[in-house]
Each structure stands twice: as C-alpha cells, then as structure tokens.
Amino acid sequence: MAGTFSLKKFSDIDLNDPFFDSLKEDYPIGGRVKPFEIWFPEKAREGRTALVFEDEDGVGAFICIKHEAESISLQDRTLQKEDRCKVTTIKIAERYRRQRIGEGAIGLLLWKWQKMGWDEIYVTVFDKHELLISQLKRFGFVRVGYNLNGEGVYLRSRSNVDYSDPYKSFPFVNPYFQNAGYLLVNGYYHDTLFPYSELKNTLQTSVALNVRNGLTKIYVGSQYTVPPYKIGEPILIYRIHTGNGQKRYKSCLTSYCIVTKVIAAKQSGAFLMSFDDLLTQIGNKSVYDRNELRTRYDNNKNMFVIEMLYYGFFGEGNNVNMDWLDSNGYWSAAHGSQYPALIRLTPGEFKEILREGNVDVDSVIID
C-alpha cells in the first residue's frame, strides 16, 4: 500500500469514509460527550486541520492536536488547569494493524508537542483499543486515571521524562549521555532509511516527511570492526554523496538517532548467529529484502546490524556538510585521523553540530 502523511483541512476529508465508523460508535449521538458526527463538521467550519495518512483505499490514519488550557476532570480527582497539548483524535486503520505506521503517527504528534513547548501532552483512549494503548505506553505515556466518559487518560510530561528507554524518552535526548558518533550511509540507502524534509511552521502547513515505515530503523553494515556505539547513545546520520560534485560539499549530516541495539552477525568470516535468528532480530525494519540480506550474510566477511530510533532531522537547507565538520574540528583530522564511523564525539561537540543544523538544542536535550 502506497501512501503518505499530509496536513489536511477537516473540510477536505470525507466523513463518510468507513475509517471513521468506529469513532462514530465510540462517540455516538446521545452519549455523554459531543457526538463525533457533530464535532467533526463543527471543526471543519472552524478551519481545523489534521495530520492524515491516505492510500488508494482511503484514510489510513488520522491525528488531530490542539492547544488546551483547561483542567482535566478524572473520576477520582482533577488535574489542575495549565497549558497542554491535547491529542483530540488519533486512529489507525485496521488494515495497518501490526504495521509500523502507528509508530510513525505517534512520532509525528510527539515532534509537534516538542515544538509547541508545553510541559504536558495527553490523549484519552477507551480500554478496548489495546494496540494503540500499548504503543502509547511504549512511547512513555502513563495512564493517570479515567475521565468522566470512561476513557483512560494517558499523559506525558517533559519535566518528568523517563530516560531508561529511548522510546519512552522520545523525542528528548538523554542529557547524561557520554559520547555520540557518526553513522555513514550511502545516498541511495540513506534516502530510503532516513527521509527528511523541511517542516514549515512546525507541521502546520507542510508535512512531506514520510514516516509510514515507522521510526525504528535498521542499518546493515560490513565494517571491519565492531561499531563503537552504545545503547542509548545519539548518532548523527551522514549521507555519503555518490553522484557528481565534490563529496566534501555534497556529503552531509541530515538527521540524528538513538542507538537501541547493536548486533554482530558475522565477524572475520565467522558466523555469530544463524540467518533465521538474524531475520528475527531485524523483523520488517530493513531496507533490504530477504535475498539481499542472505547475500550479505553469506558473502561479507563482517556483518553488523545497528537498530536505532529516528529522533530528529535538520531539514532542507540545514544539513551540515563534510567541509564544515572538517573545518571546525569535528571530522577525522581532529580526531587522530580516525575513520569517521569510529569517532567518539563529546556531548559538547554533538550539541554544536545540532546547532549548526539549526536544531533548537534546548528543546531536544532538556535537564
């Protein structure tokens, strides 16, 4: 199924798409809260927009976010009034069940929350939506109670980020990391693994970023030594330019990830795991198909797999090229002429590179 996320006005969305049937059932006419069939047209008249994923079968995902400055009434208490990001609607179509579009959708809303700057984000979900709830919990949402409509209220706070797991802390980098590094990826594979774009007005007018394949990424490499990355460390993604033009100016950093797993499948010609075990570890996160992976497994002397979570991107016009890195002491010459993939960057160096990429470091690394 082809498709991508885009920002759409409610007035341009077909409320009769079967995708919305379950929302009409969850919020019916005569219920305790405003019916979905009344709420949706009202928001359309107000000019409300939503992040929508569409394919040839219609709507595949729908996310609506708004600023709220109200108290939250729970069954046993009330959360005090303050500025919050409220996810008014989040739904993934059944045909995408167990696929990674849900991970991408949650990533988009958390990036939006990060840019909004408010301390809390919350969403309300009925207990029957078990898959969505499991995804929310994976990304650090905690149920704080039930509202008066019987929905679980799941909340995250940037003043209480759980750094024990890169998924729970996404999109905030653990401020206590000791080193960062570079991951070098050829242009063709980079553009499949790490699509990036300029998001104007913080996701309000343009969403060209393709996250339908989720935020968990797998890189398969054949370097001669074990990659130096540690779980939980940030790595900067370096796109190796293979076309015309000087590599010094065309090769550049485009994005940054957090390492979640490092797997040694083969080293110095010795197999360290079976091919079936390797496929189980990789799952559906690789840009390579089974045959390509088999060829690499059989023929490469070394095979290492890096699993990472796609935390952020510099965006069009902000990518940091090799010339700047070299001129400012962040490339191999200043690090003992080490191969760039083996360079260990200090937290200070990592932050300076993010700033050069026009990233608001204070909104990414918070204490």
NORSUL-V252764 format. One line per field, one symbol per residue. burial: # if it has 16 or more other C-alpha atoms within 10 Angstrom, else .. A space follows every 10 residues. Layout:
burial->???
This chain:
burial->...####### #.#.#...## ..#...##.. ....###..# .......### ####....## ######.... .###...... ..#####..# ###......# ########## ####...### #####..... .##..##### ###.###... ########.. ###.###### ####....## #####.#..# ..#######. ..#..##### ########## ##...##.## .######### #........# ########## #######... #...#..#.. .#.####... ..##.##..# ########## #####..### #####....# ##.......# #####....# #.###.###. #.##...
